[in-house]
Amino acid sequence: MTLGRRRSAAAVALVVVVALGLVVARGIPDSAATDIAGDALYTVAVYAGLVLVWPGARRSLLGAVAAAWSVGVELLQLTGVPAEVAARFPPAALVLGSGFDPRDLAVYLLAAAIALTIDAGASALLLHRGDRRAGVGGSP
C-alpha cells in the first residue's frame, strides 16, 4: 500500500472512529461497556492519527506510541489536572478524560494491539488486491 493510500485510509478511519466515540460518549447511557468502548476508540483514534501524520512508520512503533500516549493521559488523571481543565472547558474531557481507572490501562494496550492488527490486515488485503489487478500472483 502506498503512503498516500495508507494516509487516506487512516483519515477515513479517524473520522469514523471519532464519530463512533462521540456516539458512545454522548448518545449511549454510561456503563462499564460504554466506558471500555470509549477507551478503546480513544486509542484507535490516536493510532489512526499517528498513521495520518506518520504513514511510513512501522506499525509496532505506532502501536507502542498510541498505547503510551493513552496510558500517559490516564496516569495524568491521577494529578487532577484533566478534571480541572474539563471543569473550565468541558470538551477537554473527551481528550483528557475525567478520572483514573486502572482497568483503562489494559483496555488501551489491547486496543493498540487491535488497531495494529487491523492496520496490518487492511494493508495486506489492499496489497493483495493491487497485485491481483496488476496480474501478479493468484489464479490465472
C-alpha positions in Angstrom: 0.0 0.0 0.0 1.4 3.4 -0.9 1.9 6.0 1.8 -0.8 8.2 0.2 -3.4 5.3 0.3 -2.4 4.5 3.8 -2.8 8.1 4.9 -6.2 8.3 3.1 -7.4 5.1 4.8 -6.2 6.5 8.2 -8.1 9.7 7.6 -11.3 7.8 6.9 -10.7 5.6 9.9 -10.1 8.6 12.1 -13.3 10.2 11.1 -15.3 7.0 11.6 -13.7 6.3 15.0 -14.2 9.8 16.3 -17.9 9.7 15.2 -18.3 6.4 17.0 -16.6 7.8 20.0 -18.9 10.7 20.2 -21.9 8.4 19.9 -20.6 6.3 22.7 -19.7 9.3 24.9 -22.8 11.4 24.3 -25.5 9.1 22.9 -25.4 6.0 25.0 -26.1 5.8 28.8 -22.9 5.3 30.9 -22.0 1.8 31.7 -18.9 -0.3 32.0 -19.3 -1.4 28.4 -19.5 2.2 27.1 -16.5 3.2 29.2 -14.5 0.3 27.8 -15.7 1.1 24.2 -14.8 4.7 24.6 -11.3 3.9 25.9 -10.7 1.5 23.1 -11.9 4.0 20.5 -9.7 6.7 22.0 -6.6 4.6 21.5 -7.7 3.5 18.0 -8.2 7.2 17.2 -4.7 8.0 18.4 -3.3 5.2 16.3 -5.2 6.4 13.2 -4.0 10.0 13.9 -0.4 8.7 14.1 -0.7 6.9 10.8 -2.2 10.0 9.2 0.8 12.1 10.4 3.5 9.4 10.0 2.3 6.9 7.4 5.7 5.4 6.8 6.3 4.4 10.4 6.4 0.8 11.5 3.1 -0.5 12.9 4.8 -1.7 16.0 6.1 1.8 16.8 2.7 3.3 16.1 1.0 0.8 18.3 3.5 1.5 21.1 3.2 5.2 20.8 -0.6 5.0 20.8 -0.6 2.8 23.9 2.0 5.0 25.6 0.0 8.2 24.9 -3.2 6.7 26.2 -1.6 5.3 29.3 0.1 8.7 29.9 -3.1 10.6 29.6 -4.7 8.1 32.0 -1.9 8.5 34.5 -2.1 12.3 34.2 -5.7 11.9 35.6 -4.1 11.0 38.9 -2.9 14.6 39.2 -6.4 16.1 38.9 -5.3 18.4 36.1 -7.6 16.9 33.5 -10.6 17.2 35.8 -9.7 20.9 36.5 -9.3 21.6 32.7 -12.6 19.8 31.9 -14.4 21.8 34.6 -13.3 25.0 32.8 -13.7 23.6 29.3 -16.0 20.5 29.2 -15.0 19.2 25.7 -11.5 18.7 27.1 -12.8 15.7 29.0 -13.1 13.9 25.6 -9.3 14.2 25.2 -8.0 14.2 28.7 -10.6 12.0 30.5 -12.2 12.7 33.8 -10.9 10.2 36.4 -8.3 7.5 36.7 -9.5 3.9 36.3 -6.8 1.1 36.3 -8.9 -1.1 34.0 -8.4 1.5 31.3 -4.7 0.8 31.2 -5.4 -2.8 30.0 -8.0 -1.6 27.5 -5.5 0.8 26.0 -2.9 -1.9 25.5 -5.4 -4.2 23.9 -6.9 -1.5 21.7 -3.4 -0.6 20.4 -2.8 -4.2 19.5 -6.1 -4.5 17.8 -5.5 -1.3 15.8 -2.1 -2.5 14.7 -3.6 -5.9 13.7 -6.4 -4.2 11.7 -3.9 -1.9 10.0 -1.7 -4.9 9.0 -4.7 -6.8 7.8 -6.0 -3.9 5.8 -2.6 -3.3 4.2 -2.2 -6.9 3.3 -5.7 -7.0 1.8 -5.1 -3.9 -0.3 -1.7 -5.1 -1.4 -3.1 -8.4 -2.4 -5.9 -6.7 -4.4 -3.4 -4.4 -6.0 -1.3 -7.5 -7.0 -4.3 -9.2 -8.5 -5.2 -6.1 -10.5 -1.7 -6.0 -11.8 -1.7 -9.7 -12.7 0.8 -10.7 -10.1 0.2 -14.0 -8.2 -3.2 -15.6 -7.7 -5.1 -17.8 -10.1 -4.9 -17.3 -13.8 
